[in-house]
Amino acid sequence: MTDTPSSSASKRAHLKQYLRQQVSDGNRYFKSKFIADETELSAKEIGALMAQLCESTTDLRIEKWSYTSATTWRVDPA
C-alpha cells in the first residue's frame, strides 16, 4: 500500500488527537507498540509519526525517552 500525503496527514492527525486525549491530565510515557495496538497503526508508523510530531506540534511536547523492547515516548501537554 502506497502512503499518500493525505493519508499520512490523516494518520498524523489521528495520532495527535489520541495523544491529546491521553495527556489531558498531565504527562505520560508510551511505548510505540502499545500506541499501535490502540490506534490501529503499526509500530513502525507510530515511530515515524511521533518523530514528525516532535518537530511540528506546538500543543504537545514529545520526547523520545528510551528503548527497551520498543521505543518509549514521553508526552506532555504544552
Secondary structure as UniProt FT lines:
FT   HELIX           5..22
FT   TURN            23..25
FT   STRAND          28..31
FT   HELIX           32..39
FT   HELIX           43..56
FT   STRAND          60..67
FT   STRAND          71..77
//
